[in-house]
Amino acid sequence: MEYLRIRGGRALQGSVTIPGAKNSLLPIMAASVLCEKPVTLYNLPDLSDLHTSLDILRGIGWGAEYIDGRVDLFPASRLRARVPKRAAGAMRSSVFYLAPLLHRAKRVELPATGGCRLGARPIDIHLEGLVKMGAIARTENDLLILEAPGGLHGTRFALRYPSVGATETLMMAAVLAKGRTCLSGAACEPEIEDLARFLNSCGARITGAGSPRICITGVERLEGARHTVIPDRIVAATIIAAVAAAGGSAVLREVCPEHLEGVCTVFRRMGMKIARLDLTTLSVRMDGRPRAQAKLETGPYPAFPTDAAPLAAAALLKADGRSLICDHVFENRFACAGGFAQLGARASRQGRCARIWGVPHYPGGQALAQDLRGGAALVCAALAADGESRIGGLCYLRRGYAGLEEMLSGLGADICLREE
Ligand code: EPZ
């Protein structure tokens, strides 16, 4: 089994370039199925979720190549409406193929989706919106089947929760629907703006993306586009958390500082010095132990993001007191709390929260990632341990980080990939 061997107790120092955003490239790769012409995407990290998306695209008949940070996508000569089972089960983002296939094939068959076990993760909001736009939904032999023989039509739809994925699904459904669609209560994450920028560059007519009210006027067809995805704000948050945990400093290049305001507010409260060096560069520095946080809470963007909650928890393991972090987005965000304890830190999961008793030192140990961001949090925690740690479950890390070990060793961490 592969694992990361990490020898803690070393402050970090250096600079790192932040890669393109996983949570942008995934919906945009799915949205390319709406296009009649080829699509090229740039600034794409080599992630297993990207390759799963390539498998889905090839499985429905699309031409799809990944070459050195770039993806070239070519419309299918013969489109298949069933998402390949194995790929669908490898990630939750296979849901993004519902709307595009509904438009292009008038039908879609989606096997059970996979993804990090962060909670129930229903797709009722996606389906409620699609049905309101004219889709007919049913399940048959573990397949979700949607049909829209007459195509989809515009609608007014209020999301009961600002779901990122549902907002993206309904945007993709609306761009080729007959008439106008207005979404209220939409999610405001930067990745939604990035998807809208991509779709508009293909000829869509979307306004309001990034705000809770998004309006879309359906068009007849979408061309293709060349698009560079935005930087990954959660990878940036991971590096910030690593420095907060291990101490030292780092320069983060090719970031969008405005996408990180919720994250930086929390880490500044912990005592981190964070400065904007220019439009796309941040410098971060941590001296001494982080300040404990009586209660940290996550929320939809622009609040402190759920994906950064385990990362903040890792940084607080050596804080100067007790902290409580609660995630209001997913029920099972803190599966990593047990891993922190296996590294010798004092942490426990209490429902949607993690309770942490900061200590000046903990030895390190062996722990297994249970999900993507929890795995990254275990790596950050191991960097702050006094001794050696082994972190397994790398299949989770590979879904969202291309070479986290290289990034961290570039900052002076003693981290390497091992096999036993
Ligand atoms: C996206 O997941 C991200 N994934 C997640 O990142 C991120 O944590 C999440 O948004 C929240 O920001 C991608 O963009 C690929 P949601 P998504 O729909 O779309 C409930 C990572 O580590 N809900 O905003 O699945 C749901 O159960 C991943 O990069 C419904 O009830 O998140 C959850 O409690 C993890 N019904 C809450 O909303 C629905 O139809 C937020 O889910 C949809 C969602």
Residues whose N, C-alpha, C, O or C-beta is under 5 A from the ligand:
A	BS01	EPZ	N23 L26 S93 A120 R121 P122 I123 D124 I125 H126 Y161 P162 S163 V164 G165 A166 T306 D307 V329 F330 L372 R373
